[in-house]
């Protein structure tokens, strides 16, 4: 059994002409909501550095969100990998190819910290039956009945759980 935890970054400062979208940072609400969600993730999944890998976009707000996950889950920074394509658009096929190529099979739990709309699109394409839009700080955990990441394919996952800050405040 393999799990992928899709995490949308926390709420970030508003876009403006003064700051590049890539450099926007988390707001206090974004930090709070991300902490709220990851504490519940900790109750639902058994994660440690032996069975977990974290992949993150290189945008500032996703790196900040990933740092919160690392801290609360007790993961060392060595499990975190930057995937630059998570900042832009990528297809479900590109995502599947990346996972099959880069994620070691001893990893049972993959955490992806990224952006919408692409993150929500991939989640909906991987799940057998799911139609969700990921709000900031939300996470969706999909479970796959497989032993190797090479077996990953679209429409093969079951929804394990989903967490949205608006439902937990």
C-alpha positions as CSV (number, residue, x, y, z in Angstrom):
1,X,0.0,0.0,0.0
2,X,1.3,3.5,-0.9
3,X,-0.1,6.9,0.0
4,X,0.3,10.3,-1.5
5,X,-0.6,13.3,0.6
6,X,-1.3,16.3,-1.6
7,X,-0.8,19.5,0.3
8,X,-1.7,22.9,-1.0
9,X,0.5,25.7,0.4
10,X,-0.9,28.0,3.1
11,X,-2.6,31.3,2.5
12,X,0.0,33.7,1.1
13,X,0.4,37.5,1.1
14,X,-1.6,39.1,-1.7
15,X,-0.2,39.5,-5.2
16,X,1.2,42.9,-6.0
17,X,3.4,44.7,-8.5
18,X,6.1,45.0,-5.7
19,X,6.6,41.3,-5.2
20,X,7.0,38.4,-7.6
21,X,4.4,35.6,-7.3
22,X,7.2,33.2,-6.7
23,X,8.4,35.1,-3.7
24,X,5.1,35.6,-1.8
25,X,5.3,34.4,1.8
26,X,2.7,32.8,4.1
27,X,0.5,35.0,6.1
28,X,-0.1,34.3,9.9
29,X,-3.4,32.7,8.9
30,X,-1.6,30.5,6.4
31,X,0.9,29.4,9.0
32,X,-1.9,28.7,11.6
33,X,-4.1,26.7,9.1
34,X,-1.1,24.7,7.9
35,X,-0.2,23.8,11.5
36,X,-3.8,22.9,12.3
37,X,-3.9,20.5,9.3
38,X,-0.6,18.9,9.8
39,X,-1.4,18.1,13.5
40,X,-4.4,16.2,12.3
41,X,-2.3,14.4,9.6
42,X,0.0,13.3,12.4
43,X,-3.0,11.6,14.0
44,X,-4.0,9.8,10.8
45,X,-0.8,8.6,9.2
46,X,2.3,6.9,10.5
47,X,5.1,8.9,9.0
48,X,8.8,8.8,9.6
49,X,12.0,9.4,7.6
50,X,12.3,5.7,6.8
51,X,9.0,5.5,4.9
52,X,8.4,9.1,3.8
53,X,9.5,11.5,1.1
54,X,8.5,15.1,0.7
55,X,8.5,16.9,-2.6
56,X,7.9,20.6,-2.8
57,X,7.7,23.4,-5.3
58,X,10.5,25.9,-5.1
59,X,8.2,28.9,-4.5
60,X,8.7,30.5,-1.1
61,X,5.2,29.8,0.3
62,X,5.4,26.1,-0.5
63,X,8.8,25.8,1.0
64,X,7.5,27.5,4.2
65,X,4.5,25.1,4.3
66,X,6.8,22.1,3.8
67,X,9.0,23.4,6.7
68,X,5.9,23.3,9.0
69,X,5.2,19.7,7.9
70,X,8.9,18.7,8.5
71,X,8.9,20.3,12.0
72,X,5.6,18.9,13.3
73,X,6.1,15.5,11.7
74,X,9.6,15.3,12.9
75,X,11.1,14.7,9.5
76,X,14.7,15.7,8.7
77,X,15.3,18.1,5.9
78,X,17.0,15.3,4.0
79,X,13.6,13.8,3.0
80,X,12.6,17.0,1.2
81,X,13.2,17.3,-2.5
82,X,12.5,20.4,-4.7
83,X,10.6,19.7,-7.9
84,X,10.6,22.9,-9.9
85,X,7.7,21.8,-12.2
86,X,5.4,21.9,-9.2
87,X,5.3,25.7,-9.5
88,X,4.0,25.6,-13.0
89,X,1.7,23.4,-15.0
90,X,2.3,19.7,-15.3
91,X,0.1,16.9,-16.6
92,X,-1.0,13.8,-14.6
93,X,1.1,11.8,-17.0
94,X,4.2,13.9,-16.2
95,X,3.4,13.6,-12.5
96,X,3.2,9.8,-12.7
97,X,6.4,9.6,-14.7
98,X,8.2,11.7,-12.1
99,X,7.0,9.6,-9.2
100,X,7.9,6.3,-10.9
101,X,11.4,7.6,-11.7
102,X,12.3,9.6,-8.6
103,X,10.5,8.1,-5.6
104,X,12.2,5.0,-4.0
105,X,10.0,2.0,-3.4
106,X,10.9,1.8,0.3
107,X,8.9,5.1,0.6
108,X,5.3,4.3,1.4
109,X,4.2,7.9,2.0
110,X,4.8,10.6,-0.4
111,X,4.0,14.2,0.6
112,X,3.6,16.7,-2.3
113,X,3.4,20.4,-1.4
114,X,2.2,22.4,-4.4
115,X,-0.1,24.9,-6.1
116,X,-3.6,25.0,-7.7
117,X,-5.0,24.6,-10.2
118,X,-2.6,21.8,-11.1
119,X,-2.6,20.1,-7.7
120,X,-6.4,19.7,-7.6
121,X,-6.4,18.5,-11.2
122,X,-3.9,15.8,-10.5
123,X,-5.7,14.7,-7.4
124,X,-9.0,14.4,-9.3
125,X,-7.3,12.5,-12.1
126,X,-5.6,9.9,-9.8
127,X,-8.6,9.1,-7.7
128,X,-11.2,6.6,-8.9
129,X,-14.0,9.0,-8.0
130,X,-13.3,12.4,-6.6
131,X,-14.2,16.0,-7.5
132,X,-12.5,18.4,-5.1
133,X,-10.9,21.8,-5.2
134,X,-8.1,22.2,-2.7
135,X,-8.3,25.4,-0.7
136,X,-5.1,26.9,0.8
137,X,-3.6,24.6,3.6
138,X,-5.9,21.7,2.7
139,X,-4.6,18.2,2.1
140,X,-6.0,15.2,0.4
141,X,-4.5,11.7,1.0
142,X,-4.9,9.1,-1.7
143,X,-4.2,5.5,-1.1
144,X,-3.0,3.1,-3.8
145,X,-3.1,-0.7,-3.7
146,X,0.4,-1.3,-5.0
147,X,3.9,-2.2,-3.9
148,X,5.9,-0.2,-6.4
149,X,5.6,3.4,-7.5
150,X,6.0,2.0,-11.1
151,X,2.5,0.7,-10.8
152,X,1.0,4.2,-10.3
153,X,-1.7,5.1,-12.8
154,X,-4.6,7.4,-13.2
155,X,-8.0,6.5,-11.7
156,X,-6.5,3.9,-9.4
157,X,-6.6,5.6,-6.0
158,X,-9.1,5.6,-3.1
159,X,-9.6,8.6,-1.0
160,X,-8.0,7.9,2.4
161,X,-8.9,11.3,3.9
162,X,-9.2,15.0,3.2
163,X,-8.7,17.9,5.5
164,X,-9.8,21.5,5.0
165,X,-9.1,24.3,7.5
166,X,-12.6,25.7,7.2
167,X,-13.9,22.4,8.6
168,X,-11.5,22.3,11.5
169,X,-11.6,25.9,12.9
